[in-house]
Amino acid sequence: QKGNCAVGNRMGNFSTVSSSAYINLPSSMQFKFQYIANDTKSMQPPLAIGNRVITFVPNSQDDVKVCDIIGYTSPERSAMHRVIKIGTDEKGTYYVTKGDNNIYEDAPIRFEDIKDIVVAIIY
């Protein structure tokens, strides 16, 4: 499954002009507020040092969609990159990610590697 990340994304962008923002998502989700401190430039322009993100912890594989920006930890790395492909092999579902500013895609990861999904970026 591949997608066009220019449209159909659930993520919202919020400027610092407003002191509050509302996101309508199910209350059963666990949310986190994170500060982007380590900027490798792999996800610029949407993510840069000093940005803040609101994320949620996915409950199931159905929560992860193509175009989502996810935080993950695998044996090779920890990163916050965009899902560009979802596939299935003999081990089950896998996800391929890529930094928006990177040339190459990352090695496939599994659902258990995914820590959170970005739903808002606060500039």
N, C-alpha and C positions, 0 to 999 in steps of 0.2 A: 504494500500500500504506500503510495507516494502522494504528496499534496502540494498545492500552491500556497505557500506561507504568507502571501500578500493579502489573502482574504480568508475569512472563516475562522479566525483565531479567537479564542475566548479571553485572551489577555487584554488588559486595559492599561493605558498610560495616563499617569496623573502628574500634573505639574505642581510646583510648590506654591502656586497662587492661592489655592484653597487650603484651609487648615484641616479639612476632613474630606474623606472620600468613602463612598459606599460601594461594596461589591456584593451582588446578590448571588450567593452560592449556598449550598446546603449546610445547615448548622452542624451536621454530623462529621464534617471534615475538620481535621486538625490543621490550623494555620500557623505560619511562622513569619516573623518580620526579620529580614536580614539586610545587612550592610555589605555592599561590594567593596572589599578591602584589597583583594589581590587581582589586579587588572592585567591580564595577559594580552589584551586587545583582541582576543579571539571572538568576542561577541559584540564588538563595536559595529555599528553605533547604538544598538538598543541597550547594552549593558556597558557601563564604564565605572571606573573607580569613583566612589562617592555616591553612586546611585543606591537606592534602597529598593528591595523587592519584597513583595508579599507572596508567600508560597503556601501550598497545601501538601500534605502527605497523602499520596494516592492509596486508596483502599484495595483496588483491584487493577488488573491489566486494562480493563475497560476505561479507567480514568486517564490513561495515557494516549494522546492523539498525535498524529503527524502535525508538525509545526509548533508543538509545545516546547518551551524552554524548560529543561529539567536539570536538577542537580543530581549527580550520581557519583558513586565510588565503585571502581572496578579494581581488579588486581593491577592494572596498568596505570590508573590515574584517578584523580578526582576532578570533576569539571562541572560547569554549568553551560550546556550546549543545547542546540535545537534538535528535536527528533525529525529526521528527514525520511525515515523509512521504517515500517514495521513489517516483520516477516515471521515465518514459521519454519523450523527445521526439526530434526529428529529429537531435539531437546525441548522443543516448545517454542513459545513466542520470543523473538529477539527484537531489539531496537537499535537502529543505526543513528548516531548523532553526528553533528558537525557544527563547529563554531561558524557563525555567519561570516566571519572575516578570514576563515581558514580555507586553504585550497583542498585539503584532503578530508575525507570523512573519518570518523573514529571507528575503532574496532567495535563490533556488535556487543551489546550488553543485555542483561536479563532484568526482569521486573525486580528481582530482589536487590539489584544494584541501584535502583532509583530511590533517591531519598526524598525528593520533593519536586513540585511542578510550580513554575512561576505563573501567577495570575495577574500581577500588577507590577509595574515599574514606576517608582516615584523619583522624578528627576529633581 
